[in-house]
Amino acid sequence: MKIKVCGISDPLSARAVAMLEPDMMGFIFYKASKRYVSASVLCEVLKHVPDAVQKVGVFVNEPIQTVLEAISFFGLNTVQLHGDESPEYCRRIRDNASVIKAFGVTPSFDFKKCHSYELVADYFLFDTATSAFGGSGKAFDHTILEYYQSHKPFMLSGGIDLIAARSIWKQPPHTQCAGIDANSRFEKPDLTKDISLLKQLVALRDDKHVSH
């Protein structure tokens, strides 16, 4: 099970999170997000990310060339596509970086929507559907994952807190569940990351004997 800490937007948080060595650290390139990080700040933030941690850029319906330039300039390992990007769009991005294709899940979500992306994404990410393309802090009912029939591994997002993370680690909701995306429930009111909570989250991954 992998841990992606997303929505990091300040150098102090980046330094502290990097010391915990999550599998991935995510940075929001979507300007409408309250966790958007500007290029100048991101350059400073990335100084604290070790090579062992994947750098993930999160984009929403950006022109392909904009994403490709960001991959090159910032040295992104992975791109998370959170909008309405087509399979062909994903394929072109994947020639330059790993791809996480995100889907907003509703109670009536049809997982067949994922089929055409199976060959052009490394992971899927299932988040709670919102008009803001994620970051709502709201969870969706994970029992709907019983209808997921693909062999493509996926990560879970959407209002996951430490209690939910422990539950997922103890009993994953699906055999293809590969990890979680930690964001709003692991941060303080000023949007900086809560390092105490993240330490406990990383302990779930690193210590098989952590109490559930």
Stockholm file with secondary structure:
# STOCKHOLM 1.0

chainA/1-212         MKIKVCGISDPLSARAVAMLEPDMMGFIFYKASKRYVSASVLCEVLKHVPDAVQKVGVFVNEPIQTVLEAISFFGLNTVQLHGDESPEYCRRIRDNASVIKAFGVTPSFDFKKCHSYELVADYFLFDTATSAFGGSGKAFDHTILEYYQSHKPFMLSGGIDLIAARSIWKQPPHTQCAGIDANSRFEKPDLTKDISLLKQLVALRDDKHVSH
#=GR chainA/1-212 SS CEEEECCCCSHHHHHHHHHHCCSEEEEECCTTSTTBCCHHHHHHHGGGCCTTSEEEEEESSCCHHHHHHHHHHHTCSEEEECSCCCHHHHHHHHTTSEEEEEEEECTTCCGGGGGGGTTTCSEEEEEECCTTSSCCCCCCCGGGGGGCCCCSCEEECSSCCHHHHHHHHHSCSSTTEEEEEECGGGBCTTSCBCHHHHHHHHHHHHCTTCCC
#=GC SS_cons         CEEEECCCCSHHHHHHHHHHCCSEEEEECCTTSTTBCCHHHHHHHGGGCCTTSEEEEEESSCCHHHHHHHHHHHTCSEEEECSCCCHHHHHHHHTTSEEEEEEEECTTCCGGGGGGGTTTCSEEEEEECCTTSSCCCCCCCGGGGGGCCCCSCEEECSSCCHHHHHHHHHSCSSTTEEEEEECGGGBCTTSCBCHHHHHHHHHHHHCTTCCC
//
